[in-house]
Amino acid sequence: MPTVKILGSGCSNCRKLEAVAREAAANANVQAEFVKVTDMKDILAYDLMSTPGLVINEKLVSSGRIPTVAEVQKWLVP
């Protein structure tokens, strides 16, 4: 089961990113564990320049924007 982490302070873009990621997982029939990372020290450990960030299985796949559902699906199902 993939682990999907949403990196950010909990702002509206972070919530949108989480909704997109959950929709992508549902569309791809992928059971994923969703984790919100809000602690700045933990966020900076992923070396991202701006939030929101999306990490799938400990790999930073997106930062500073909200990817499309189709993009997230490609990352979830390689």
mmCIF file of the N, C-alpha and C atoms, coordinates in Angstrom:
data_MODEL
# 
_entry.id   MODEL 
# 
loop_
_atom_site.group_PDB 
_atom_site.id 
_atom_site.type_symbol 
_atom_site.label_atom_id 
_atom_site.label_alt_id 
_atom_site.label_comp_id 
_atom_site.label_asym_id 
_atom_site.label_entity_id 
_atom_site.label_seq_id 
_atom_site.pdbx_PDB_ins_code 
_atom_site.Cartn_x 
_atom_site.Cartn_y 
_atom_site.Cartn_z 
_atom_site.occupancy 
_atom_site.B_iso_or_equiv 
_atom_site.pdbx_formal_charge 
_atom_site.auth_seq_id 
_atom_site.auth_comp_id 
_atom_site.auth_asym_id 
_atom_site.auth_atom_id 
_atom_site.pdbx_PDB_model_num 
ATOM 1   N N  . MET A 1 1  ? 0.855   -1.182 0.000   1.00 0.00 ? 1  MET A N  1 
ATOM 2   C CA . MET A 1 1  ? 0.000   0.000  0.000   1.00 0.00 ? 1  MET A CA 1 
ATOM 3   C C  . MET A 1 1  ? 0.897   1.240  0.000   1.00 0.00 ? 1  MET A C  1 
ATOM 4   N N  . PRO A 1 2  ? 0.704   2.132  -0.969  1.00 0.00 ? 2  PRO A N  1 
ATOM 5   C CA . PRO A 1 2  ? 1.534   3.333  -1.018  1.00 0.00 ? 2  PRO A CA 1 
ATOM 6   C C  . PRO A 1 2  ? 1.212   4.289  0.131   1.00 0.00 ? 2  PRO A C  1 
ATOM 7   N N  . THR A 1 3  ? 2.215   5.028  0.542   1.00 0.00 ? 3  THR A N  1 
ATOM 8   C CA . THR A 1 3  ? 2.030   6.074  1.532   1.00 0.00 ? 3  THR A CA 1 
ATOM 9   C C  . THR A 1 3  ? 2.095   7.408  0.805   1.00 0.00 ? 3  THR A C  1 
ATOM 10  N N  . VAL A 1 4  ? 1.051   8.209  0.971   1.00 0.00 ? 4  VAL A N  1 
ATOM 11  C CA . VAL A 1 4  ? 0.952   9.515  0.318   1.00 0.00 ? 4  VAL A CA 1 
ATOM 12  C C  . VAL A 1 4  ? 1.026   10.571 1.409   1.00 0.00 ? 4  VAL A C  1 
ATOM 13  N N  . LYS A 1 5  ? 2.018   11.448 1.300   1.00 0.00 ? 5  LYS A N  1 
ATOM 14  C CA . LYS A 1 5  ? 2.169   12.518 2.295   1.00 0.00 ? 5  LYS A CA 1 
ATOM 15  C C  . LYS A 1 5  ? 1.877   13.863 1.655   1.00 0.00 ? 5  LYS A C  1 
ATOM 16  N N  . ILE A 1 6  ? 1.076   14.652 2.353   1.00 0.00 ? 6  ILE A N  1 
ATOM 17  C CA . ILE A 1 6  ? 0.767   16.011 1.940   1.00 0.00 ? 6  ILE A CA 1 
ATOM 18  C C  . ILE A 1 6  ? 1.612   16.917 2.835   1.00 0.00 ? 6  ILE A C  1 
ATOM 19  N N  . LEU A 1 7  ? 2.535   17.666 2.223   1.00 0.00 ? 7  LEU A N  1 
ATOM 20  C CA . LEU A 1 7  ? 3.419   18.543 2.986   1.00 0.00 ? 7  LEU A CA 1 
ATOM 21  C C  . LEU A 1 7  ? 2.892   19.969 2.919   1.00 0.00 ? 7  LEU A C  1 
ATOM 22  N N  . GLY A 1 8  ? 2.633   20.557 4.071   1.00 0.00 ? 8  GLY A N  1 
ATOM 23  C CA . GLY A 1 8  ? 2.182   21.941 4.095   1.00 0.00 ? 8  GLY A CA 1 
ATOM 24  C C  . GLY A 1 8  ? 1.570   22.294 5.430   1.00 0.00 ? 8  GLY A C  1 
ATOM 25  N N  . SER A 1 9  ? 1.266   23.570 5.566   1.00 0.00 ? 9  SER A N  1 
ATOM 26  C CA . SER A 1 9  ? 0.785   24.088 6.842   1.00 0.00 ? 9  SER A CA 1 
ATOM 27  C C  . SER A 1 9  ? -0.687  23.792 7.098   1.00 0.00 ? 9  SER A C  1 
ATOM 28  N N  . GLY A 1 10 ? -1.388  23.294 6.096   1.00 0.00 ? 10 GLY A N  1 
ATOM 29  C CA . GLY A 1 10 ? -2.824  23.057 6.245   1.00 0.00 ? 10 GLY A CA 1 
ATOM 30  C C  . GLY A 1 10 ? -3.642  24.127 5.552   1.00 0.00 ? 10 GLY A C  1 
ATOM 31  N N  . CYS A 1 11 ? -3.003  24.890 4.667   1.00 0.00 ? 11 CYS A N  1 
ATOM 32  C CA . CYS A 1 11 ? -3.667  25.967 3.935   1.00 0.00 ? 11 CYS A CA 1 
ATOM 33  C C  . CYS A 1 11 ? -4.667  25.396 2.928   1.00 0.00 ? 11 CYS A C  1 
ATOM 34  N N  . SER A 1 12 ? -5.396  26.271 2.254   1.00 0.00 ? 12 SER A N  1 
ATOM 35  C CA . SER A 1 12 ? -6.412  25.811 1.312   1.00 0.00 ? 12 SER A CA 1 
ATOM 36  C C  . SER A 1 12 ? -5.791  25.002 0.173   1.00 0.00 ? 12 SER A C  1 
ATOM 37  N N  . ASN A 1 13 ? -4.612  25.377 -0.310  1.00 0.00 ? 13 ASN A N  1 
ATOM 38  C CA . ASN A 1 13 ? -3.962  24.609 -1.372  1.00 0.00 ? 13 ASN A CA 1 
ATOM 39  C C  . ASN A 1 13 ? -3.564  23.219 -0.885  1.00 0.00 ? 13 ASN A C  1 
ATOM 40  N N  . CYS A 1 14 ? -3.170  23.113 0.368   1.00 0.00 ? 14 CYS A N  1 
ATOM 41  C CA . CYS A 1 14 ? -2.826  21.798 0.930   1.00 0.00 ? 14 CYS A CA 1 
ATOM 42  C C  . CYS A 1 14 ? -4.063  20.911 0.961   1.00 0.00 ? 14 CYS A C  1 
ATOM 43  N N  . ARG A 1 15 ? -5.194  21.481 1.332   1.00 0.00 ? 15 ARG A N  1 
ATOM 44  C CA . ARG A 1 15 ? -6.438  20.713 1.371   1.00 0.00 ? 15 ARG A CA 1 
ATOM 45  C C  . ARG A 1 15 ? -6.866  20.306 -0.040  1.00 0.00 ? 15 ARG A C  1 
ATOM 46  N N  . LYS A 1 16 ? -6.680  21.222 -1.018  1.00 0.00 ? 16 LYS A N  1 
ATOM 47  C CA . LYS A 1 16 ? -7.011  20.882 -2.411  1.00 0.00 ? 16 LYS A CA 1 
ATOM 48  C C  . LYS A 1 16 ? -6.125  19.746 -2.902  1.00 0.00 ? 16 LYS A C  1 
ATOM 49  N N  . LEU A 1 17 ? -4.836  19.810 -2.571  1.00 0.00 ? 17 LEU A N  1 
ATOM 50  C CA . LEU A 1 17 ? -3.904  18.767 -2.989  1.00 0.00 ? 17 LEU A CA 1 
ATOM 51  C C  . LEU A 1 17 ? -4.319  17.419 -2.401  1.00 0.00 ? 17 LEU A C  1 
ATOM 52  N N  . GLU A 1 18 ? -4.705  17.416 -1.135  1.00 0.00 ? 18 GLU A N  1 
ATOM 53  C CA . GLU A 1 18 ? -5.140  16.167 -0.514  1.00 0.00 ? 18 GLU A CA 1 
ATOM 54  C C  . GLU A 1 18 ? -6.378  15.624 -1.219  1.00 0.00 ? 18 GLU A C  1 
ATOM 55  N N  . ALA A 1 19 ? -7.319  16.487 -1.569  1.00 0.00 ? 19 ALA A N  1 
ATOM 56  C CA . ALA A 1 19 ? -8.533  16.049 -2.260  1.00 0.00 ? 19 ALA A CA 1 
ATOM 57  C C  . ALA A 1 19 ? -8.194  15.448 -3.623  1.00 0.00 ? 19 ALA A C  1 
ATOM 58  N N  . VAL A 1 20 ? -7.271  16.081 -4.353  1.00 0.00 ? 20 VAL A N  1 
ATOM 59  C CA . VAL A 1 20 ? -6.852  15.574 -5.665  1.00 0.00 ? 20 VAL A CA 1 
ATOM 60  C C  . VAL A 1 20 ? -6.185  14.208 -5.505  1.00 0.00 ? 20 VAL A C  1 
ATOM 61  N N  . ALA A 1 21 ? -5.315  14.075 -4.515  1.00 0.00 ? 21 ALA A N  1 
ATOM 62  C CA . ALA A 1 21 ? -4.601  12.815 -4.294  1.00 0.00 ? 21 ALA A CA 1 
ATOM 63  C C  . ALA A 1 21 ? -5.575  11.695 -3.914  1.00 0.00 ? 21 ALA A C  1 
ATOM 64  N N  . ARG A 1 22 ? -6.545  12.009 -3.064  1.00 0.00 ? 22 ARG A N  1 
ATOM 65  C CA . ARG A 1 22 ? -7.534  10.997 -2.660  1.00 0.00 ? 22 ARG A CA 1 
ATOM 66  C C  . ARG A 1 22 ? -8.395  10.577 -3.857  1.00 0.00 ? 22 ARG A C  1 
ATOM 67  N N  . GLU A 1 23 ? -8.774  11.555 -4.694  1.00 0.00 ? 23 GLU A N  1 
ATOM 68  C CA . GLU A 1 23 ? -9.572  11.248 -5.886  1.00 0.00 ? 23 GLU A CA 1 
ATOM 69  C C  . GLU A 1 23 ? -8.772  10.366 -6.847  1.00 0.00 ? 23 GLU A C  1 
ATOM 70  N N  . ALA A 1 24 ? -7.491  10.679 -7.021  1.00 0.00 ? 24 ALA A N  1 
ATOM 71  C CA . ALA A 1 24 ? -6.631  9.892  -7.915  1.00 0.00 ? 24 ALA A CA 1 
ATOM 72  C C  . ALA A 1 24 ? -6.514  8.454  -7.417  1.00 0.00 ? 24 ALA A C  1 
ATOM 73  N N  . ALA A 1 25 ? -6.331  8.282  -6.125  1.00 0.00 ? 25 ALA A N  1 
ATOM 74  C CA . ALA A 1 25 ? -6.220  6.938  -5.551  1.00 0.00 ? 25 ALA A CA 1 
ATOM 75  C C  . ALA A 1 25 ? -7.526  6.171  -5.739  1.00 0.00 ? 25 ALA A C  1 
ATOM 76  N N  . ALA A 1 26 ? -8.648  6.837  -5.523  1.00 0.00 ? 26 ALA A N  1 
ATOM 77  C CA . ALA A 1 26 ? -9.950  6.184  -5.690  1.00 0.00 ? 26 ALA A CA 1 
ATOM 78  C C  . ALA A 1 26 ? -10.163 5.793  -7.150  1.00 0.00 ? 26 ALA A C  1 
ATOM 79  N N  . ASN A 1 27 ? -9.833  6.689  -8.080  1.00 0.00 ? 27 ASN A N  1 
ATOM 80  C CA . ASN A 1 27 ? -10.008 6.406  -9.509  1.00 0.00 ? 27 ASN A CA 1 
ATOM 81  C C  . ASN A 1 27 ? -9.148  5.235  -9.961  1.00 0.00 ? 27 ASN A C  1 
ATOM 82  N N  . ALA A 1 28 ? -7.964  5.099  -9.349  1.00 0.00 ? 28 ALA A N  1 
ATOM 83  C CA . ALA A 1 28 ? -7.033  4.032  -9.740  1.00 0.00 ? 28 ALA A CA 1 
ATOM 84  C C  . ALA A 1 28 ? -7.240  2.759  -8.915  1.00 0.00 ? 28 ALA A C  1 
ATOM 85  N N  . ASN A 1 29 ? -8.261  2.776  -8.047  1.00 0.00 ? 29 ASN A N  1 
ATOM 86  C CA . ASN A 1 29 ? -8.515  1.636  -7.145  1.00 0.00 ? 29 ASN A CA 1 
ATOM 87  C C  . ASN A 1 29 ? -7.280  1.278  -6.333  1.00 0.00 ? 29 ASN A C  1 
ATOM 88  N N  . VAL A 1 30 ? -6.600  2.301  -5.835  1.00 0.00 ? 30 VAL A N  1 
ATOM 89  C CA . VAL A 1 30 ? -5.392  2.106  -5.027  1.00 0.00 ? 30 VAL A CA 1 
ATOM 90  C C  . VAL A 1 30 ? -5.728  2.439  -3.577  1.00 0.00 ? 30 VAL A C  1 
ATOM 91  N N  . GLN A 1 31 ? -5.477  1.472  -2.698  1.00 0.00 ? 31 GLN A N  1 
ATOM 92  C CA . GLN A 1 31 ? -5.606  1.736  -1.262  1.00 0.00 ? 31 GLN A CA 1 
ATOM 93  C C  . GLN A 1 31 ? -4.320  2.424  -0.833  1.00 0.00 ? 31 GLN A C  1 
ATOM 94  N N  . ALA A 1 32 ? -4.421  3.625  -0.334  1.00 0.00 ? 32 ALA A N  1 
ATOM 95  C CA . ALA A 1 32 ? -3.225  4.360  0.078   1.00 0.00 ? 32 ALA A CA 1 
ATOM 96  C C  . ALA A 1 32 ? -3.411  4.884  1.488   1.00 0.00 ? 32 ALA A C  1 
ATOM 97  N N  . GLU A 1 33 ? -2.295  5.033  2.165   1.00 0.00 ? 33 GLU A N  1 
ATOM 98  C CA . GLU A 1 33 ? -2.303  5.650  3.493   1.00 0.00 ? 33 GLU A CA 1 
ATOM 99  C C  . GLU A 1 33 ? -1.979  7.123  3.298   1.00 0.00 ? 33 GLU A C  1 
ATOM 100 N N  . PHE A 1 34 ? -2.836  8.005  3.792   1.00 0.00 ? 34 PHE A N  1 
ATOM 101 C CA . PHE A 1 34 ? -2.633  9.447  3.642   1.00 0.00 ? 34 PHE A CA 1 
ATOM 102 C C  . PHE A 1 34 ? -2.139  10.031 4.953   1.00 0.00 ? 34 PHE A C  1 
ATOM 103 N N  . VAL A 1 35 ? -1.064  10.815 4.862   1.00 0.00 ? 35 VAL A N  1 
ATOM 104 C CA . VAL A 1 35 ? -0.448  11.423 6.046   1.00 0.00 ? 35 VAL A CA 1 
ATOM 105 C C  . VAL A 1 35 ? -0.275  12.908 5.771   1.00 0.00 ? 35 VAL A C  1 
ATOM 106 N N  . LYS A 1 36 ? -0.708  13.732 6.721   1.00 0.00 ? 36 LYS A N  1 
ATOM 107 C CA . LYS A 1 36 ? -0.484  15.175 6.602   1.00 0.00 ? 36 LYS A CA 1 
ATOM 108 C C  . LYS A 1 36 ? 0.768   15.522 7.399   1.00 0.00 ? 36 LYS A C  1 
ATOM 109 N N  . VAL A 1 37 ? 1.704   16.198 6.749   1.00 0.00 ? 37 VAL A N  1 
ATOM 110 C CA . VAL A 1 37 ? 2.937   16.615 7.411   1.00 0.00 ? 37 VAL A CA 1 
ATOM 111 C C  . VAL A 1 37 ? 2.889   18.136 7.519   1.00 0.00 ? 37 VAL A C  1 
ATOM 112 N N  . THR A 1 38 ? 2.753   18.640 8.759   1.00 0.00 ? 38 THR A N  1 
ATOM 113 C CA . THR A 1 38 ? 2.611   20.082 8.946   1.00 0.00 ? 38 THR A CA 1 
ATOM 114 C C  . THR A 1 38 ? 3.790   20.706 9.684   1.00 0.00 ? 38 THR A C  1 
ATOM 115 N N  . ASP A 1 39 ? 4.628   19.883 10.298  1.00 0.00 ? 39 ASP A N  1 
ATOM 116 C CA . ASP A 1 39 ? 5.781   20.404 11.028  1.00 0.00 ? 39 ASP A CA 1 
ATOM 117 C C  . ASP A 1 39 ? 6.852   20.864 10.037  1.00 0.00 ? 39 ASP A C  1 
ATOM 118 N N  . MET A 1 40 ? 7.250   22.132 10.126  1.00 0.00 ? 40 MET A N  1 
ATOM 119 C CA . MET A 1 40 ? 8.172   22.715 9.142   1.00 0.00 ? 40 MET A CA 1 
ATOM 120 C C  . MET A 1 40 ? 9.498   21.962 9.082   1.00 0.00 ? 40 MET A C  1 
ATOM 121 N N  . LYS A 1 41 ? 9.969   21.491 10.211  1.00 0.00 ? 41 LYS A N  1 
ATOM 122 C CA . LYS A 1 41 ? 11.233  20.745 10.230  1.00 0.00 ? 41 LYS A CA 1 
ATOM 123 C C  . LYS A 1 41 ? 11.099  19.453 9.403   1.00 0.00 ? 41 LYS A C  1 
ATOM 124 N N  . ASP A 1 42 ? 9.970   18.775 9.562   1.00 0.00 ? 42 ASP A N  1 
ATOM 125 C CA . ASP A 1 42 ? 9.728   17.547 8.800   1.00 0.00 ? 42 ASP A CA 1 
ATOM 126 C C  . ASP A 1 42 ? 9.551   17.848 7.312   1.00 0.00 ? 42 ASP A C  1 
ATOM 127 N N  . ILE A 1 43 ? 8.885   18.958 6.999   1.00 0.00 ? 43 ILE A N  1 
ATOM 128 C CA . ILE A 1 43 ? 8.671   19.348 5.603   1.00 0.00 ? 43 ILE A CA 1 
ATOM 129 C C  . ILE A 1 43 ? 10.010  19.640 4.930   1.00 0.00 ? 43 ILE A C  1 
ATOM 130 N N  . LEU A 1 44 ? 10.870  20.372 5.618   1.00 0.00 ? 44 LEU A N  1 
ATOM 131 C CA . LEU A 1 44 ? 12.159  20.751 5.023   1.00 0.00 ? 44 LEU A CA 1 
ATOM 132 C C  . LEU A 1 44 ? 13.070  19.555 4.800   1.00 0.00 ? 44 LEU A C  1 
ATOM 133 N N  . ALA A 1 45 ? 12.823  18.460 5.485   1.00 0.00 ? 45 ALA A N  1 
ATOM 134 C CA . ALA A 1 45 ? 13.622  17.244 5.291   1.00 0.00 ? 45 ALA A CA 1 
ATOM 135 C C  . ALA A 1 45 ? 13.452  16.689 3.880   1.00 0.00 ? 45 ALA A C  1 
ATOM 136 N N  . TYR A 1 46 ? 12.356  17.073 3.209   1.00 0.00 ? 46 TYR A N  1 
ATOM 137 C CA . TYR A 1 46 ? 12.103  16.593 1.842   1.00 0.00 ? 46 TYR A CA 1 
ATOM 138 C C  . TYR A 1 46 ? 12.695  17.505 0.773   1.00 0.00 ? 46 TYR A C  1 
ATOM 139 N N  . ASP A 1 47 ? 13.375  18.575 1.178   1.00 0.00 ? 47 ASP A N  1 
ATOM 140 C CA . ASP A 1 47 ? 14.082  19.437 0.239   1.00 0.00 ? 47 ASP A CA 1 
ATOM 141 C C  . ASP A 1 47 ? 13.153  20.045 -0.813  1.00 0.00 ? 47 ASP A C  1 
ATOM 142 N N  . LEU A 1 48 ? 11.981  20.503 -0.379  1.00 0.00 ? 48 LEU A N  1 
ATOM 143 C CA . LEU A 1 48 ? 11.105  21.158 -1.334  1.00 0.00 ? 48 LEU A CA 1 
ATOM 144 C C  . LEU A 1 48 ? 11.217  22.658 -1.193  1.00 0.00 ? 48 LEU A C  1 
ATOM 145 N N  . MET A 1 49 ? 11.007  23.355 -2.307  1.00 0.00 ? 49 MET A N  1 
ATOM 146 C CA . MET A 1 49 ? 11.172  24.803 -2.325  1.00 0.00 ? 49 MET A CA 1 
ATOM 147 C C  . MET A 1 49 ? 9.916   25.532 -1.848  1.00 0.00 ? 49 MET A C  1 
ATOM 148 N N  . SER A 1 50 ? 8.743   24.999 -2.180  1.00 0.00 ? 50 SER A N  1 
ATOM 149 C CA . SER A 1 50 ? 7.512   25.643 -1.740  1.00 0.00 ? 50 SER A CA 1 
ATOM 150 C C  . SER A 1 50 ? 6.411   24.605 -1.553  1.00 0.00 ? 50 SER A C  1 
ATOM 151 N N  . THR A 1 51 ? 5.464   24.956 -0.701  1.00 0.00 ? 51 THR A N  1 
ATOM 152 C CA . THR A 1 51 ? 4.347   24.049 -0.426  1.00 0.00 ? 51 THR A CA 1 
ATOM 153 C C  . THR A 1 51 ? 3.178   24.433 -1.329  1.00 0.00 ? 51 THR A C  1 
ATOM 154 N N  . PRO A 1 52 ? 2.220   23.584 -1.549  1.00 0.00 ? 52 PRO A N  1 
ATOM 155 C CA . PRO A 1 52 ? 2.133   22.247 -0.976  1.00 0.00 ? 52 PRO A CA 1 
ATOM 156 C C  . PRO A 1 52 ? 3.052   21.257 -1.683  1.00 0.00 ? 52 PRO A C  1 
ATOM 157 N N  . GLY A 1 53 ? 3.440   20.241 -0.954  1.00 0.00 ? 53 GLY A N  1 
ATOM 158 C CA . GLY A 1 53 ? 4.269   19.194 -1.531  1.00 0.00 ? 53 GLY A CA 1 
ATOM 159 C C  . GLY A 1 53 ? 3.551   17.858 -1.464  1.00 0.00 ? 53 GLY A C  1 
ATOM 160 N N  . LEU A 1 54 ? 3.863   17.007 -2.429  1.00 0.00 ? 54 LEU A N  1 
ATOM 161 C CA . LEU A 1 54 ? 3.270   15.679 -2.471  1.00 0.00 ? 54 LEU A CA 1 
ATOM 162 C C  . LEU A 1 54 ? 4.395   14.658 -2.505  1.00 0.00 ? 54 LEU A C  1 
ATOM 163 N N  . VAL A 1 55 ? 4.370   13.741 -1.537  1.00 0.00 ? 55 VAL A N  1 
ATOM 164 C CA . VAL A 1 55 ? 5.376   12.686 -1.436  1.00 0.00 ? 55 VAL A CA 1 
ATOM 165 C C  . VAL A 1 55 ? 4.654   11.347 -1.544  1.00 0.00 ? 55 VAL A C  1 
ATOM 166 N N  . ILE A 1 56 ? 5.131   10.498 -2.455  1.00 0.00 ? 56 ILE A N  1 
ATOM 167 C CA . ILE A 1 56 ? 4.569   9.154  -2.589  1.00 0.00 ? 56 ILE A CA 1 
ATOM 168 C C  . ILE A 1 56 ? 5.696   8.169  -2.340  1.00 0.00 ? 56 ILE A C  1 
ATOM 169 N N  . ASN A 1 57 ? 5.496   7.321  -1.330  1.00 0.00 ? 57 ASN A N  1 
ATOM 170 C CA . ASN A 1 57 ? 6.519   6.342  -0.931  1.00 0.00 ? 57 ASN A CA 1 
ATOM 171 C C  . ASN A 1 57 ? 7.888   6.987  -0.736  1.00 0.00 ? 57 ASN A C  1 
ATOM 172 N N  . GLU A 1 58 ? 7.891   8.079  0.014   1.00 0.00 ? 58 GLU A N  1 
ATOM 173 C CA . GLU A 1 58 ? 9.112   8.818  0.392   1.00 0.00 ? 58 GLU A CA 1 
ATOM 174 C C  . GLU A 1 58 ? 9.815   9.498  -0.784  1.00 0.00 ? 58 GLU A C  1 
ATOM 175 N N  . LYS A 1 59 ? 9.147   9.646  -1.925  1.00 0.00 ? 59 LYS A N  1 
ATOM 176 C CA . LYS A 1 59 ? 9.731   10.355 -3.061  1.00 0.00 ? 59 LYS A CA 1 
ATOM 177 C C  . LYS A 1 59 ? 8.905   11.606 -3.315  1.00 0.00 ? 59 LYS A C  1 
ATOM 178 N N  . LEU A 1 60 ? 9.563   12.771 -3.292  1.00 0.00 ? 60 LEU A N  1 
ATOM 179 C CA . LEU A 1 60 ? 8.883   14.029 -3.574  1.00 0.00 ? 60 LEU A CA 1 
ATOM 180 C C  . LEU A 1 60 ? 8.546   14.069 -5.061  1.00 0.00 ? 60 LEU A C  1 
ATOM 181 N N  . VAL A 1 61 ? 7.251   14.111 -5.390  1.00 0.00 ? 61 VAL A N  1 
ATOM 182 C CA . VAL A 1 61 ? 6.842   14.098 -6.796  1.00 0.00 ? 61 VAL A CA 1 
ATOM 183 C C  . VAL A 1 61 ? 6.292   15.441 -7.260  1.00 0.00 ? 61 VAL A C  1 
ATOM 184 N N  . SER A 1 62 ? 5.921   16.312 -6.332  1.00 0.00 ? 62 SER A N  1 
ATOM 185 C CA . SER A 1 62 ? 5.364   17.608 -6.717  1.00 0.00 ? 62 SER A CA 1 
ATOM 186 C C  . SER A 1 62 ? 5.554   18.596 -5.582  1.00 0.00 ? 62 SER A C  1 
ATOM 187 N N  . SER A 1 63 ? 5.866   19.844 -5.949  1.00 0.00 ? 63 SER A N  1 
ATOM 188 C CA . SER A 1 63 ? 5.928   20.890 -4.928  1.00 0.00 ? 63 SER A CA 1 
ATOM 189 C C  . SER A 1 63 ? 5.544   22.225 -5.533  1.00 0.00 ? 63 SER A C  1 
ATOM 190 N N  . GLY A 1 64 ? 4.912   23.056 -4.701  1.00 0.00 ? 64 GLY A N  1 
ATOM 191 C CA . GLY A 1 64 ? 4.563   24.409 -5.108  1.00 0.00 ? 64 GLY A CA 1 
ATOM 192 C C  . GLY A 1 64 ? 3.400   24.518 -6.074  1.00 0.00 ? 64 GLY A C  1 
ATOM 193 N N  . ARG A 1 65 ? 2.690   23.416 -6.299  1.00 0.00 ? 65 ARG A N  1 
ATOM 194 C CA . ARG A 1 65 ? 1.540   23.469 -7.210  1.00 0.00 ? 65 ARG A CA 1 
ATOM 195 C C  . ARG A 1 65 ? 0.590   22.317 -6.877  1.00 0.00 ? 65 ARG A C  1 
ATOM 196 N N  . ILE A 1 66 ? -0.567  22.355 -7.508  1.00 0.00 ? 66 ILE A N  1 
ATOM 197 C CA . ILE A 1 66 ? -1.531  21.274 -7.333  1.00 0.00 ? 66 ILE A CA 1 
ATOM 198 C C  . ILE A 1 66 ? -1.583  20.500 -8.645  1.00 0.00 ? 66 ILE A C  1 
ATOM 199 N N  . PRO A 1 67 ? -1.046  19.279 -8.660  1.00 0.00 ? 67 PRO A N  1 
ATOM 200 C CA . PRO A 1 67 ? -1.058  18.486 -9.892  1.00 0.00 ? 67 PRO A CA 1 
ATOM 201 C C  . PRO A 1 67 ? -2.483  18.038 -10.232 1.00 0.00 ? 67 PRO A C  1 
ATOM 202 N N  . THR A 1 68 ? -2.662  17.580 -11.457 1.00 0.00 ? 68 THR A N  1 
ATOM 203 C CA . THR A 1 68 ? -3.975  17.073 -11.861 1.00 0.00 ? 68 THR A CA 1 
ATOM 204 C C  . THR A 1 68 ? -4.187  15.674 -11.291 1.00 0.00 ? 68 THR A C  1 
ATOM 205 N N  . VAL A 1 69 ? -5.427  15.246 -11.294 1.00 0.00 ? 69 VAL A N  1 
ATOM 206 C CA . VAL A 1 69 ? -5.762  13.893 -10.839 1.00 0.00 ? 69 VAL A CA 1 
ATOM 207 C C  . VAL A 1 69 ? -5.014  12.872 -11.693 1.00 0.00 ? 69 VAL A C  1 
ATOM 208 N N  . ALA A 1 70 ? -4.957  13.121 -13.015 1.00 0.00 ? 70 ALA A N  1 
ATOM 209 C CA . ALA A 1 70 ? -4.274  12.184 -13.929 1.00 0.00 ? 70 ALA A CA 1 
ATOM 210 C C  . ALA A 1 70 ? -2.787  12.071 -13.607 1.00 0.00 ? 70 ALA A C  1 
ATOM 211 N N  . GLU A 1 71 ? -2.150  13.205 -13.282 1.00 0.00 ? 71 GLU A N  1 
ATOM 212 C CA . GLU A 1 71 ? -0.724  13.170 -12.915 1.00 0.00 ? 71 GLU A CA 1 
ATOM 213 C C  . GLU A 1 71 ? -0.503  12.314 -11.678 1.00 0.00 ? 71 GLU A C  1 
ATOM 214 N N  . VAL A 1 72 ? -1.334  12.528 -10.659 1.00 0.00 ? 72 VAL A N  1 
ATOM 215 C CA . VAL A 1 72 ? -1.178  11.791 -9.410  1.00 0.00 ? 72 VAL A CA 1 
ATOM 216 C C  . VAL A 1 72 ? -1.416  10.294 -9.646  1.00 0.00 ? 72 VAL A C  1 
ATOM 217 N N  . GLN A 1 73 ? -2.373  9.979  -10.499 1.00 0.00 ? 73 GLN A N  1 
ATOM 218 C CA . GLN A 1 73 ? -2.634  8.565  -10.807 1.00 0.00 ? 73 GLN A CA 1 
ATOM 219 C C  . GLN A 1 73 ? -1.403  7.918  -11.425 1.00 0.00 ? 73 GLN A C  1 
ATOM 220 N N  . LYS A 1 74 ? -0.712  8.627  -12.317 1.00 0.00 ? 74 LYS A N  1 
ATOM 221 C CA . LYS A 1 74 ? 0.505   8.081  -12.942 1.00 0.00 ? 74 LYS A CA 1 
ATOM 222 C C  . LYS A 1 74 ? 1.572   7.814  -11.890 1.00 0.00 ? 74 LYS A C  1 
ATOM 223 N N  . TRP A 1 75 ? 1.669   8.691  -10.899 1.00 0.00 ? 75 TRP A N  1 
ATOM 224 C CA . TRP A 1 75 ? 2.664   8.503  -9.841  1.00 0.00 ? 75 TRP A CA 1 
ATOM 225 C C  . TRP A 1 75 ? 2.291   7.355  -8.912  1.00 0.00 ? 75 TRP A C  1 
ATOM 226 N N  . LEU A 1 76 ? 0.989   7.169  -8.712  1.00 0.00 ? 76 LEU A N  1 
ATOM 227 C CA . LEU A 1 76 ? 0.536   6.095  -7.817  1.00 0.00 ? 76 LEU A CA 1 
ATOM 228 C C  . LEU A 1 76 ? 0.644   4.721  -8.464  1.00 0.00 ? 76 LEU A C  1 
ATOM 229 N N  . VAL A 1 77 ? 0.397   4.662  -9.779  1.00 0.00 ? 77 VAL A N  1 
ATOM 230 C CA . VAL A 1 77 ? 0.419   3.399  -10.506 1.00 0.00 ? 77 VAL A CA 1 
ATOM 231 C C  . VAL A 1 77 ? 1.474   3.505  -11.615 1.00 0.00 ? 77 VAL A C  1 
ATOM 232 N N  . PRO A 1 78 ? 2.732   3.231  -11.283 1.00 0.00 ? 78 PRO A N  1 
ATOM 233 C CA . PRO A 1 78 ? 3.805   3.406  -12.280 1.00 0.00 ? 78 PRO A CA 1 
ATOM 234 C C  . PRO A 1 78 ? 3.685   2.440  -13.443 1.00 0.00 ? 78 PRO A C  1 
# 
